[in-house]
């Protein structure tokens, strides 16, 4: 069967079209990809929530201040056009002060910086919001071969004709010994036929590039080619001597591959390789040193036991068989895959990546669930997952047959206990993703084949392989791993957490500052009326510019907190207004706002002096507490302000010190040049607020420590 989308590299042939368009296998996959629901990311939901509340707040402030001011004026005198214009300008300036205008720039900038940093760490982000979504991932479902393991298969053990043979050598270099044989390898003997069959029923090739041996094709098939080469079988010459006539390719449903070859002596032979249980069940004879003999029930049990023994040792096992075929047969048929001659089993190891083992340990420490998905036998899959650290005693290993028989609801009931999926097809991944999502988890799913695309599209974070991945899979993904390494996913999660943390710091800082400004300025207007504005519109806008500008931008690029990868994943439904955010805003209401009122009304008879005091108090206090917001958890003494934040604060101090020397600027702001007593009061109160912030953070750290215990 030729599938739509297949690339023909050479040769000629005829094909009968059975389906077109959306009725093809390619079309079915495209339909499933299109049907996968595209959900809003946690960040998109949170920014929508913030935008809604800020919009309501701004509108309420604008209408409230303007309406009450006009009503007060209407009750005591005549409402003039000049009064309406000045009131409207003040109300708009106050509304602007309530809104963090740089929010869009900060969020976009933080995500863009995150994308750039991830790219340097082999994680290419295709969709910008996915950067932050990674930070709240709770489940990572990963393929085994090449992602959790090195992808360099090496045959270690062979079982054939009732004997065990050990194979030495590392990697793809065709150098090694066969331990357990008393004489050389006979090309027509059991071992010779086994190696020859594994080489011929194979689409991979071995080549030397710049002194390094490389496999072109599937790593599993490559390991078989390398083993044949270790026995002195010349790969190219053998394939020319035994030309392939026909084949039935491997598929995850069939779990086997069969090829038809002409031999030099004129015979025609079919070779099969595949899952051990599939191959063994299709054999009724076996090749031994004495020739072809019946494959008895005991012989089959011995072969299956050998398969289990190798699988328990974390070896991936393939069975190989052959069958003489009539010269009249020119194509492979299902009936030709029965009554085969068993040649043996080959157990190979794909060593786990050391960095993947460490990454899995980190995931478990921070309560991210890891799940391994593989086409291996259950026993092999369990052994590999146990070595990596994914499987623990009491976990469930679910095979593809049982998974296919389950409904999504049935799987959802046990999905939290399943850490290994064995012998599954790519389309099963979609069911796994939906089962996790039905429990409210944020799922990252890896994939490389075309059939993986629907699952990657459905997942909260679709992760495609950059080396082995198909274009279809990459197009459906949010993230592409250029090194196909599981540990890179964890690095990306760290970046995602860091970005969300910085966005949260920025928002908390600005909301605290802006709420203080609005309550103080709006409150004074409501108490004293629009004739006694605490600050002119130009001064309000300048304060907003000074704090919403460089200091806020600098907070958006702060280095990560030391415990960024020690925290459990945050709840994706968690509001931005967490307990710590509310604590900082409450502190402003209890400490800062009363002092602002006290200072202003103390010098109310000298309105220009009162305006000057609260104008500079707003600027200095907000610049000082920017240092507190370098971290929402850690003390400024443990996590000091970074270079860009210090430069941003100093630049604003220098700027206002220079501007205030210009008489025209002072007149437009409605302020005076501050004297030493004013500066002393402002610096003293700023220090008090700074210390109060650190005390609140210390109290929150103690609260978190108690919660962890």
C-alpha angles and dihedrals in degrees: 000000000000114000126214109261094035114140116224108211101184146342132049136264148143127255133188112224110230100170140009138197116351091359092070125089088252090052091050090054090047089051092052091048091051091047093053108108116244107217130195114257119244090253093053090051093048095047089048088053092048092047092052094050094044091049091052091045094049093047092047092050094047095048095038098051095040094043096048092044092052091045092051091049092046091054096050104031149338121317108228130195090243089055092049092050094048091046092049092049091049093047092050092048089051091049090050089052089056094055123075095224093187093059094104092045093047094048094045092044094048091049092047092050089048091052090051093049093046091051089056087054094052096262113118111196113210098181117043099215089056088072091072095036088063088064093066098040110140100177131038116193108192137182114237108219114076094353105061090016133045094253091231106119118198124186109235106168137025128196119194139140088010094300136111121227125187119211122206130202136082132244123343099320107120093229124112147097135255107229118199101042121107097206141018124298113274111213091219096040125096096270094041093050091045093053092042092050091048089051097047097043088059139093099198127095137202123227140165116234119185091338095311124108114231136179120225107207136013114000092223093055089042090060090057091050091050091050091052090049090052088059090056096257108146106228102209097038093049092051090050092049091048103039117196113243101179142344145198103215125227118265132177088241096052095035091205144074128213129193132185120220140181113226125214092251091058098259121131116222134183118215123198132190129175147100109355095236091050093050096042093050090054095052128088097168137040136205115241136167088273095049136261112346134169116285099230128201089256091050090052091049090050090051092048090048089051088051091052092047092053092043090052087056090057092255121146107228131208127184123217128201139166139202132192109237132200116259088237091067109092100165136044116254134184090250090057088063093067132082091026128170111247113230102175150272128282119203117200134181129219102192116226117250110256090220090052091056090052091045091053090051089053091048091054092047092055093041099251110147115230123204127186121212120192145154090228126113115276094250093049091045092051092049093049093044090049091052091050092046099246097109120063129179110279095031120122125244108203122195126211095253094056091041092054090052092054126087119227089254092053091048090048090061094058103023093104090060096047111092099159131047113191132189090008127151122230093253089061088068090073090060090048092052093049092048091055093043091052086065092054096256126147104234131203113194127188126209145154109184130081090249090058092065098089092052093047091049092050095046120091087235116023110199118197127192114246097203104038099019123112123233090248091056093047091050091053094047134089095207133031120202107214090195098039088230125147091212089063089064089059091050088053091050089053090053090048092053091047092052094049090048091054093047089050092049090051094048094046092049095049096041090052093048095042095047089051091051094047096046094047099043096037092043094054091049091051091048100043103021132242092294089072103051110180090211134010119243092254091053092049091051092047092052088050091050093048094053101031089048130063100348092053092045089050090053087054091063099041117141114257122273116259092247097048091119096038095067125090116245112282119244107264088217091055113124120236086236095077125165092270092051090049090048092056092047091047089052089057091051093049101041115015102039096052090049092050090052092046093050094046097047091043089065096028092124087061098050096179091054092046090051091048092052097051092039093058092035090058092049099044096041092049093047091048096049089050084077090054089053092057081098129011091207112027129068117258086239092060096038104030123195113279124238097264093050092051091048091048092052094045092048091055092048091050091045096053091042089056098041094050090062089067111087093209091055091049091051093049090049093042093230140120132230103274118244127216094267091055091048090049093052092046095048092044093052092043089055090049092052090046091055092044089055091052091050090052091050091050090052091050091049090054090048091051091047091054091048091052091053 
